[in-house]
């Protein structure tokens, strides 16, 4: 079974997780902290509800598949097919009532990302990709996603979720790219990556990511014509320091600056 053949099931996962999450949005929901005593790492009842329903459906339909999820960890992680789930990427935006969050659903085969979706149920948008093509589905119709040309960082829009994700050498490295870019915006979490795929943003540079933060987004950006790597140009699937770009020329310039050139 090819990864693209799972697309209908991915849409079902998105629909059911959205139904589980939305009743909590813009309500007085309970917010916990996954890292008490350290940096605030919020988790909500909605996160757990969204991931629970997706895990239940996956186990029901594909009991041999593995699952990697933000809230409930890894099961059968060495399986041929592994689902990578982040029920609410952008929990801080969610708890602030801002619709700049999304449910990330990825599927890998033999460790390689092959299909991904970002679903924003409040707005009703879905961004999907299989590495070869990417699509947008929303209230204003359906269209193919294509990154935009950006031959020079001087014309680039750069995004990151927060400047707080950089410290020490990483802060200096990000600052070198920021100084060369035309515009820098912070916030948006997974939405920033989808805006690269949609041709509205040129670069996303972030640090400290987990696999579930990036794996579902890789097939979307690559399917739209972009590139995603680690800061040293390597494999991004393990997370860490990540750069996504719509144009390989901007990507190469940013990599050089990140390395100190």
C-alpha positions in Angstrom: 0.0 0.0 0.0 1.5 3.3 -1.0 1.5 6.2 1.4 -0.7 8.3 -0.7 -3.4 5.6 -0.4 -3.6 6.5 3.3 -4.8 10.0 2.5 -8.5 9.2 3.0 -7.7 7.8 6.5 -5.6 10.8 7.3 -8.6 13.0 6.5 -10.7 10.9 8.9 -8.1 11.3 11.6 -8.2 15.1 11.1 -12.0 15.2 11.2 -12.3 13.1 14.4 -9.4 14.8 16.2 -10.9 18.2 15.3 -14.2 17.3 16.8 -12.4 16.2 20.0 -10.3 19.4 20.2 -12.7 22.2 19.2 -15.0 22.0 22.2 -12.0 23.1 24.4 -11.0 26.1 22.2 -11.7 29.5 23.7 -13.1 28.0 26.9 -11.8 27.9 30.5 -10.0 24.7 29.9 -7.6 23.1 32.3 -3.9 23.8 31.5 -1.1 21.7 32.9 2.7 22.0 32.7 4.8 19.1 31.4 8.0 20.6 32.7 7.3 22.1 36.2 10.3 24.0 37.5 11.7 24.5 34.0 10.5 26.5 31.1 6.7 26.5 30.9 5.6 23.6 28.6 1.8 23.7 28.5 -0.5 20.8 27.9 -4.3 20.9 27.8 -7.2 18.5 28.0 -7.7 19.2 24.3 -4.2 17.9 23.5 -4.9 14.6 25.2 -8.4 14.3 23.7 -7.1 14.9 20.2 -4.3 12.4 20.4 -6.4 9.8 22.1 -9.0 9.7 19.4 -6.3 9.4 16.7 -4.5 6.6 18.5 -7.8 4.7 18.9 -8.6 4.9 15.2 -5.1 3.9 14.1 -5.0 0.9 16.4 -8.5 -0.1 15.2 -7.7 0.1 11.5 -3.9 -0.6 11.4 -3.0 -2.6 14.5 0.5 -3.4 13.2 1.5 0.3 12.7 3.6 2.2 15.1 2.7 5.6 16.7 4.8 8.4 17.9 2.8 11.1 19.7 3.6 14.1 21.8 1.2 13.3 24.6 1.4 9.5 25.0 4.8 8.6 23.6 5.9 5.8 21.3 4.4 2.5 20.6 5.9 0.0 18.1 8.3 2.6 16.8 10.2 0.1 14.7 7.2 -0.8 12.5 7.3 -0.3 8.8 4.6 2.3 9.0 4.7 4.8 11.9 2.2 7.6 12.5 3.7 10.8 13.9 1.1 12.9 15.8 1.0 16.3 17.4 -2.6 17.0 18.3 -2.1 20.7 19.0 1.1 22.2 17.6 0.9 25.7 19.0 -0.6 25.0 22.5 0.4 28.5 23.7 -1.6 30.1 20.8 -4.5 27.7 21.6 -4.6 28.6 25.2 -4.5 32.3 24.2 -7.5 31.9 22.0 -5.5 32.5 18.8 -6.2 30.2 15.8 -2.5 29.9 14.9 -2.3 26.2 15.9 -2.9 23.0 14.1 -3.1 19.3 14.3 -0.1 17.6 12.7 -0.5 14.1 11.3 2.4 12.4 9.6 3.1 8.9 8.3 6.6 7.4 7.8 7.6 4.3 6.0 10.8 2.7 7.1 11.7 5.9 8.9 11.1 8.3 6.0 8.3 10.9 5.9 5.9 10.1 3.1 2.7 11.8 3.9 1.7 14.8 6.1 -1.2 17.0 7.0 -1.7 20.2 9.0 -5.3 20.6 10.0 -6.7 23.8 11.5 -10.3 22.8 12.5 -11.4 26.2 13.7 -10.6 27.9 10.4 -11.3 24.8 8.4 -8.0 24.5 6.5 -6.0 21.4 5.6 -2.5 21.5 4.1 -1.4 18.1 2.8 1.6 16.7 0.9 3.4 13.5 -0.1 6.8 14.9 -1.0 5.9 15.0 -4.7 2.9 17.4 -4.6 1.1 19.5 -2.0 -2.5 20.8 -1.7 -4.6 23.2 0.2 -8.2 22.5 1.1 -10.2 25.2 2.9 -13.4 27.3 3.0 -12.3 29.1 -0.2 -11.7 26.1 -2.2 -8.8 23.7 -3.2 -5.5 24.6 -4.8 -2.0 23.2 -5.4 0.6 24.6 -3.1 3.8 26.0 -4.6 6.7 27.8 -2.9 7.8 31.1 -4.3 11.2 32.1 -5.8 13.6 33.8 -3.5 17.1 34.1 -4.9 18.5 36.4 -2.2 17.9 36.7 1.5 17.6 40.4 1.1 14.1 39.7 -0.3 13.2 37.0 2.2 10.5 36.8 4.9 11.9 34.8 7.8 9.9 33.2 10.6 10.4 31.4 13.9 7.9 30.6 16.6 9.8 32.5 19.3 13.2 34.2 19.8 13.3 32.3 23.1 14.1 29.1 21.3 17.6 30.4 20.6 20.4 30.9 23.1 24.1 31.2 23.0 25.6 30.3 19.6 22.2 29.4 18.2 21.0 33.0 19.0 24.0 34.4 17.2 23.5 32.1 14.2 19.8 33.0 13.9 20.8 36.7 14.2 23.1 36.5 11.2 20.3 35.2 9.0 17.9 37.7 10.5 20.2 40.6 9.7 20.3 39.7 6.1 16.6 39.0 5.7 14.0 41.7 4.6 11.4 40.8 7.2 11.3 38.7 10.4 8.1 37.6 12.1 7.7 35.5 15.2 4.8 33.2 16.1 2.5 30.8 14.1 4.2 27.5 15.0 3.2 25.0 12.3 1.4 27.6 10.3 4.7 29.3 9.4 5.9 26.1 7.6 2.6 25.8 5.7 3.0 29.5 4.6 6.4 28.5 3.1 4.6 25.7 1.2 1.9 28.2 0.1 4.5 30.8 -1.2 3.9 33.5 1.4 7.0 33.0 3.6 10.5 32.1 2.4 12.3 30.7 5.5 11.5 29.1 8.9 14.4 28.6 11.2 13.8 27.0 14.6 15.7 25.1 17.3 14.8 22.4 19.8 12.1 20.7 17.8 10.9 17.2 18.4 10.2 14.7 15.6 6.4 15.3 15.9 6.9 19.0 15.4 8.5 18.6 11.9 8.0 15.1 10.4 4.3 15.8 9.3 5.4 19.1 7.7 8.3 17.7 5.6 6.2 16.1 2.8 4.1 19.3 2.6 7.0 21.6 2.1 8.9 19.2 -0.2 5.7 18.5 -2.2 5.3 22.2 -2.8 8.9 22.5 -4.1 10.7 23.5 -0.9 13.5 22.0 1.2 13.8 21.1 4.9 17.0 20.2 6.6 18.9 20.5 9.9 21.1 23.5 10.3 24.1 21.5 9.0 22.1 20.4 5.9 21.3 17.0 7.2 18.3 14.8 7.8 15.6 16.8 9.7 13.4 13.9 10.8 14.9 13.7 14.3 14.1 17.3 15.0 16.5 19.6 16.7 17.8 22.7 14.8 15.6 22.9 11.6 15.5 25.2 8.6 12.8 25.1 5.9 12.9 27.2 2.8 10.9 27.7 -0.3 13.9 28.3 -2.6 17.1 26.3 -2.5 19.1 29.4 -3.2 17.8 31.1 0.0 18.3 27.9 1.8 22.0 27.7 0.8 22.6 31.3 1.8 21.0 30.8 5.2 22.9 27.6 5.9 26.2 29.4 5.2 25.2 32.1 7.7 24.1 29.6 10.3 27.5 27.9 10.0 29.2 31.3 10.6 30.3 32.0 7.0 
